Amino acid sequence: MNISAQTGDGLTAQHLLDVRDLTVFRGDRLVLDGVSLHLDAGEAMILTGPNGAGKSTLLRTIAGLRTPDSGTVIRKTELAWLGHQDALKPGLTLSQNLALAVKLGSGSLEEALDALDLTTLADLPARLLSSGQKRRAAFARVMLSGAPLWLLDEPSVGLDVASIDRLGAVMATHRQKGGAMIVTTHVPLPLGEARSHELPSLANVEPLWLS
Ligand SMILES: Nc1ncnc2c1ncn2[C@@H]1O[C@H](COP(=O)(O)OP(=O)(O)OP(=O)(O)O)[C@@H](O)[C@H]1O
């Protein structure tokens, strides 16, 4: 098992992201069974599969939030991760919620707010935002990171059609600048040319304790 950002252990990163033969158990259940994929600058990958197939688990493992049981994640670049939780503090305004991302990242707050149609909501406490507005705010944090590699776990949940189009435009711009992304989704997204990777459901594989 190994996770490394620009490898210092003899492994050579050929791609922006190189995932090799990743195996992950959750509890006694095999969730990812030898998953391999890679991503280059400017690329988008759509990660599909039924509920429970392990999409979030794969993104979390690539992000370094989980340790794989075997296999390797090699990445050459910084990443930003959008999970299921929007992680906004309800008592802070939208701008205040994004302040840390502005400080740590390299993106422009004005540009991010404008691109996601959030400008008029900037001074509103997050508790007053609708679920779609909160999702866009969480996405703004990804934009502000300045990270080339985006890991987006169901970014369009709760978004209306116009907002999904805006998301599509933001993702296209990111790719034009050499960024890349892996996106999990259960619905079609306006991602232009994108590769797909389908995870099979291993739900019927017997847990270890039954075998
Ligand atoms: N903390 C946990 N402990 C044990 N098993 C877990 C845990 N969290 C998730 N799992 C299991 O891991 C499997 C993969 O979950 P994961 O959330 O990665 O799937 P997913 O493909 O993202 O699903 P969805 O499409 O519903 O979001 C599921 O069978 C789930 O029950």
The ligand as an SDF file (V2000), in Angstrom:
LIG
                    3D

 31 33  0  0  0  0  0  0  0  0999 V2000
  -18.1210    3.4270    7.7830 N   0  0  0  0  0  0  0  0  0  0  0  0
  -18.4370    2.3510    7.0710 C   0  0  0  0  0  0  0  0  0  0  0  0
  -18.2590    1.1200    7.5820 N   0  0  0  0  0  0  0  0  0  0  0  0
  -18.5740    0.0160    6.8570 C   0  0  0  0  0  0  0  0  0  0  0  0
  -19.0290    0.0780    5.6040 N   0  0  0  0  0  0  0  0  0  0  0  0
  -19.2160    1.2720    5.0630 C   0  0  0  0  0  0  0  0  0  0  0  0
  -18.9330    2.4830    5.7430 C   0  0  0  0  0  0  0  0  0  0  0  0
  -19.2160    3.5100    4.9370 N   0  0  0  0  0  0  0  0  0  0  0  0
  -19.6470    2.9850    3.7840 C   0  0  0  0  0  0  0  0  0  0  0  0
  -19.6440    1.6400    3.8570 N   0  0  0  0  0  0  0  0  0  0  0  0
  -20.0350    0.7030    2.7890 C   0  0  0  0  0  0  0  0  0  0  0  0
  -19.1220    0.8510    1.7180 O   0  0  0  0  0  0  0  0  0  0  0  0
  -19.8090    0.6160    0.4930 C   0  0  0  0  0  0  0  0  0  0  0  0
  -19.4600    1.7070   -0.4840 C   0  0  0  0  0  0  0  0  0  0  0  0
  -20.0120    2.9500   -0.0340 O   0  0  0  0  0  0  0  0  0  0  0  0
  -19.8090    4.2690   -0.8730 P   0  0  0  0  0  0  0  0  0  0  0  0
  -20.4150    5.3720   -0.0840 O   0  0  0  0  0  0  0  0  0  0  0  0
  -18.3890    4.3780   -1.2660 O   0  0  0  0  0  0  0  0  0  0  0  0
  -20.6830    3.9430   -2.1890 O   0  0  0  0  0  0  0  0  0  0  0  0
  -21.1410    4.8970   -3.3790 P   0  0  0  0  0  0  0  0  0  0  0  0
  -20.8860    4.1640   -4.6500 O   0  0  0  0  0  0  0  0  0  0  0  0
  -20.5280    6.2360   -3.2500 O   0  0  0  0  0  0  0  0  0  0  0  0
  -22.7080    4.9670   -3.1110 O   0  0  0  0  0  0  0  0  0  0  0  0
  -23.8080    6.0980   -3.4690 P   0  0  0  0  0  0  0  0  0  0  0  0
  -24.0390    6.0260   -4.9560 O   0  0  0  0  0  0  0  0  0  0  0  0
  -25.0090    5.6120   -2.6890 O   0  0  0  0  0  0  0  0  0  0  0  0
  -23.3130    7.4270   -2.9740 O   0  0  0  0  0  0  0  0  0  0  0  0
  -21.2870    0.4900    0.8260 C   0  0  0  0  0  0  0  0  0  0  0  0
  -21.6580   -0.8700    0.7820 O   0  0  0  0  0  0  0  0  0  0  0  0
  -21.3910    1.0350    2.2340 C   0  0  0  0  0  0  0  0  0  0  0  0
  -22.4050    0.3700    2.9540 O   0  0  0  0  0  0  0  0  0  0  0  0
  1  2  1  0
  2  3  1  0
  2  7  2  0
  3  4  2  0
  4  5  1  0
  5  6  2  0
  6  7  1  0
  6 10  1  0
  7  8  1  0
  8  9  2  0
  9 10  1  0
 10 11  1  0
 11 12  1  0
 11 30  1  0
 12 13  1  0
 13 14  1  0
 13 28  1  0
 14 15  1  0
 15 16  1  0
 16 17  2  0
 16 18  1  0
 16 19  1  0
 19 20  1  0
 20 21  2  0
 20 22  1  0
 20 23  1  0
 23 24  1  0
 24 25  2  0
 24 26  1  0
 24 27  1  0
 28 29  1  0
 28 30  1  0
 30 31  1  0
M  END
$$$$
